[in-house]
Amino acid sequence: MSVRTDLATIESVDDRHVQRNNTMEREKKRLLNYLRSRKRGADDDDDEFARRIKTIQKLSQFSHGQSNPTYKLVVEMTDGTVNSYVLRKKPGGKILSSAHAVEREFQVQFALKKKRPHFPVPRMVLLCEDSSILGTPFYIMDFVQGTIYLQPKLPDVKREERKTRIYENMAKTLGALHSFDVREMGLTSFGNISKGSYSRRTLKRWFGQYEKSIKNRLVETPEKDVVMKLVAWLDANCPKYGEEVSDRIIHGDYRLDNLIYDQHSDDVLAVLDWELSTIGCPHADVAYNCLPYYLPPGLEFYPSFGDSNQVPPGVPTEKQYCNIWSQHARLPNICGSSKWKFYVALSMFRGMAILAGVRARAVAGNASSRNARQAGSLVEVFAKRAYIVVVQGGASEVPRKIIKGGYEPSEKCMILLEKLKAFMSEHVYDAEEVFEKHATTNARWSVHPLMEELKKKAKAKGLWNLWLPLDSAALMKITNAHSNDEALYKGPGLTNLEYAHLAREMGKVPWASEIFNCSAPDTGNMEVLLRYGTKDQQEKWLLPLLMGDIRSCFAMTEPAVASSDATNIESSIVKSANGKQYIVNGKKWWTSGACDPRCAIAIFMGKTKTTGPQHEQQSMVLIPMLNNPKVKVMRPLLVFGYDDAPHGHAEVIFDNVVVDVKESLLGCEGAGFAISQGRLGPGRLHHCMRLVGMAERSLDVTYARAKSRVAFGKPLSENSNVLNVLGNCRVEVNGARLLTLYAAHVLDQLGIKDSRARSAVAACKISAPNVACSVIDRCIQLFGGEGVSQDSPLARLYAGARTLRIADGPDEVHLETVAKIDLRRSKL
Ligand SMILES: Cc1cc2nc3c(=O)[nH]c(=O)nc-3n(C[C@H](O)[C@H](O)[C@H](O)COP(=O)(O)OP(=O)(O)OC[C@H]3O[C@@H](n4cnc5c(N)ncnc54)[C@H](O)[C@@H]3O)c2cc1C
């Protein structure tokens, strides 16, 4: 990529560009000797040139160009004529591998001139790969006389029709390039035609280059956080192999100031600077070409229109421009689509990475221009612009500052969070209506195929088992799984604090957690199997749960007793006479997930003893659920009228169920109460994290509603009462969010056995559902009738939040915990 320093609006490619004092006598001599010696070779084009050369009159460097140093070469021929050429060479010093390949520039232009003589590239004269002549390889090409327009707004072109023609010709030329068949051009080896997705390759390559360029500790990297977010978004949205056209010659740096125009006809005479050309995706190439429509105004090195609404008269809009390109490339115009957004962001990312390379070279002292250091400052602009304007679709130029040292997401978490957000926007919110509809049909107790499809997609994106902390994963005894699946079933290994950010995002849609295998009661049940399951139990039940192949339920609560006190449980687990089996009996209710056709296993709590210490009478056993005639799912209980199909909260009768002791017992006899307390282990905060997301989603939909709903002559958002409500909601949600993050952090640091962690977790369990309920309730009020209907997500969110003041343990129990811990401390 060249980064121009000239600010003149129109400059002729003549001696004005040349630093007159830079005579380079030594290089001239060496070059002349080389050319003379070269003429003793074959008799092709380049030797014809060498044969006719008499002397070199001038070799002087063009003042612009950051990438490959470029020189004007004026030569007197043996017949007395004086001709001008251009010499381009690799820069000296340490450069990033695979960059600045002048040999490739020569190859592609040579092929184009030979196979498509009308395509505007300069004639290639010769290539010298011998570094001993000028220090690095170089090539010589014809000098093309014409005009270069440096400013996309073309301020010095007065007539609108000329501006139109200049842009049309730029689009047509690029379109023509993209229409060429690589095979016919003899350029199949010029790039990786069949080596996977071009975009994925590009992302990987330039991320690698970026990382290398910031290795130097002297380089300041203010853009790094935003780059990581951008990379995560690009990664999540990258087209797969086969999803994009990727077998065309692409220029890689196609922009107005890399073209030489005929000042009279406005035809393109030459396309310059082929350093980044390769075989790749033409849509990515044209998106890069459209960057002036996206970049902010006032960039000295990379001029733009500043604002797409202010494209000057005569200059086509982005869409019109892409249409012309599309006709000549004979490829679809995808401008404006979500794919287009990806290619624009990818182009900016690539631009950013290239500029980061320039910055690194400046710091190392071997950039080819004195302005390289300034060019480096653009790195941040590109990264921020790509992320904020293109990815987030926002207009602000400055991204939100990332507050370090608080409970903000780590880099690893940030990448996953961005991926997750992208996944939610692309697949989950759109599917809400589909699932809502399905939930009203007679088929609702079956799993909608879209759920399994989304699960597959989430797996493919690495958004799977995000809840599983490293310390729990370490308890895994599974050995018979396919090793390829290990990354999937072990998850990314996040801390509670990291997971809190992701769970909040998933909480925004009631059933979203299931897509990422992060939903209750499976997570709690998997935790139990990890902590108390034998190797056999883990292989039989935990592995398929981790892979999302089956689901599970947890059967503790009984209609007959106050189950918030687990010692009250009355179901029985009695050993058979030979001691090898258990006979299980009991009536349970609120057994969430028991109605799901995929529910294959239940963790059942009952008493193995009715005497002895109160907390040691209970045990937990595994009971297979599929086609088990002794397990009767009686009915789904309704939550404010919602049956939550196909998951369901069931009343279940376990009627003389016989299970093998060894296969079914978790931990040991009498450990049931302890397991129930520790069941949620580190996962005890999951509901709180999701509740914050539920409250935030409710606020989001309410903001939009308040702005558009007009009552008594003005939008709701202008009513001071409404502002009061929304302001209070925000304060409360922020408080609950911080409390949750704090509890997650303390849990990570101290573990749940520490009373400070227990107190923080209990405080959250009180705060999060209460805040969510109260906020959603106020949002429902602002929505009016629609708020309690199926047409807004609020009613369902409210039902879910309200149950969590009971289902995750009643408020009163958690309040007791907080108070007791404080009282105990106050005694000390
Ligand atoms: C939607 C939903 C899903 C559920 N999923 C499951 C599941 O999958 N598996 C499962 O086993 N259970 C599940 N439950 C049940 C849930 O765990 C219990 O409802 C909860 O533990 C309370 O038990 P209980 O309903 O018997 O209420 P009770 O124990 O009868 O308590 C009723 C009320 O008494 C008061 N109270 C209780 N203890 C105290 C105290 N110490 N101090 C002051 N007041 C107190 C509180 O106000 C409490 O709400 C679910 C419940 C719901 C609503």
The ligand as a Gaussian input file, in Angstrom:
#p B3LYP/6-31G(d) Opt

LIG

0 1
 C      -39.569000     -22.208000      37.195000
 C      -39.020000     -23.075000      38.267000
 C      -38.094000     -24.029000      37.933000
 C      -37.613000     -24.893000      38.918000
 N      -36.761000     -25.884000      38.568000
 C      -36.419000     -26.826000      39.495000
 C      -35.651000     -27.982000      39.115000
 O      -35.250000     -28.121000      37.960000
 N      -35.414000     -28.924000      40.046000
 C      -35.852000     -28.793000      41.330000
 O      -35.607000     -29.686000      42.131000
 N      -36.552000     -27.713000      41.705000
 C      -36.869000     -26.728000      40.831000
 N      -37.617000     -25.651000      41.204000
 C      -38.101000     -25.570000      42.547000
 C      -37.403000     -24.549000      43.425000
 O      -36.073000     -24.919000      43.655000
 C      -38.206000     -24.448000      44.695000
 O      -39.461000     -23.888000      44.357000
 C      -37.531000     -23.633000      45.763000
 O      -36.398000     -24.313000      46.249000
 C      -38.484000     -23.333000      46.885000
 O      -39.061000     -24.477000      47.389000
 P      -40.626000     -24.549000      47.566000
 O      -41.253000     -24.217000      46.281000
 O      -40.922000     -25.866000      48.136000
 O      -40.957000     -23.380000      48.538000
 P      -40.967000     -23.451000      50.109000
 O      -39.755000     -24.152000      50.592000
 O      -42.276000     -23.969000      50.536000
 O      -40.831000     -21.940000      50.478000
 C      -41.919000     -21.042000      50.238000
 C      -41.597000     -19.676000      50.786000
 O      -41.324000     -19.743000      52.162000
 C      -40.501000     -18.697000      52.541000
 N      -39.286000     -19.229000      53.187000
 C      -38.659000     -20.386000      52.946000
 N      -37.554000     -20.497000      53.704000
 C      -37.483000     -19.388000      54.453000
 C      -36.607000     -18.885000      55.434000
 N      -35.526000     -19.583000      55.807000
 N      -36.875000     -17.686000      56.002000
 C      -37.958000     -16.971000      55.665000
 N      -38.827000     -17.395000      54.729000
 C      -38.593000     -18.569000      54.132000
 C      -40.084000     -18.002000      51.265000
 O      -40.887000     -16.893000      51.050000
 C      -40.333000     -19.064000      50.226000
 O      -40.547000     -18.537000      48.933000
 C      -38.064000     -24.759000      40.246000
 C      -38.977000     -23.769000      40.569000
 C      -39.466000     -22.934000      39.588000
 C      -40.489000     -21.913000      39.969000

